[in-house]
Amino acid sequence: MKRLMMIIIILMAGMAGCGTTDENGSEPTKNGTDRGDGEDISVQKGIVAGEMEPSLTKQDADSQNVYIYTVKNQTEQEKTFKFSSGQTIDFELRNAKGEVVYKDSKNKMYTQAIQEITVKQGEEFSQKIVLPPLESGSYTLTVWMTAKGDQTYKATTDVQIQ
C-alpha cells in the first residue's frame, strides 16, 4: 500500500509540473530558437512599416517666404541622428539655369557641440526655413539633414518669387 501511495504522489507531482497551458487552455508559443543547451535565443525580426519621409511645405508669414522641412519617422524603430555641430540642416537655392544662388551654410559659423536628436516611431523632426531676399523668378529649394554617417533625407520644391 505504501508503494502504491508513493507512485501516486510521484505521478501527481510530475503531472503538476508539466502544466503548459494558460488560463484559456492554449499552449504558449516559443519566441526564439533553442540552441540545444536549454537556452532560448530570441531574434527580433520586425517588419519595417515604412521609411523616414522628408518633406517641404510652404508657410506664409508676414509676406516672407517661409518653408517647413520635416522628416517623419514611418518605421517601427526610433531613429537617432548625431550632429557634430549646432547645424542640423542645410539648404540651397538654385536658379532656373541650375546655378546655386544661395547656400545657407556658406559664410556661417555653428557651435561645435555634439548633439543627438531622437525621433520616435510616428513622430517627426521639423525645422523652419526663412529664405533670403531674392530677385523675382523661379528657383529650386533643396533641404537636407547634416547628421553624421547617415542619409541626408533631401527634400526639394519649386519656389516662385514675384
C-alpha positions, 0 to 999 in steps of 0.5 A: 500500500505504501508503494502504491501511495508513493507512485501516486504522489510521484505521478501527481507531482510530475503531472503538476509540473508539466502544466503548459497551458494558460488560463484559456487552455492554449499552449504558449508559443516559443519566441526564439530558437533553442540552441540545444543547451536549454537556452532560448535565443530570441531574434527580433525580426520586425517588419519595417512599416515604412521609411523616414519621409522628408518633406517641404511645405510652404508657410506664409508669414508676414509676406516672407517666404517661409518653408517647413522641412520635416522628416517623419519617422514611418518605421517601427524603430526610433531613429537617432541622428548625431550632429557634430555641430549646432547645424542640423540642416542645410539648404540651397537655392538654385536658379532656373539655369541650375546655378546655386544662388544661395547656400545657407551654410556658406559664410556661417559659423555653428557651435561645435557641440555634439548633439543627438536628436531622437525621433520616435516611431510616428513622430517627426523632426521639423525645422523652419526655413526663412529664405533670403531676399531674392530677385523675382523668378523661379528657383529650386529649394533643396533641404537636407539633414547634416547628421553624421554617417547617415542619409541626408533625407533631401527634400526639394520644391519649386519656389516662385518669387514675384 
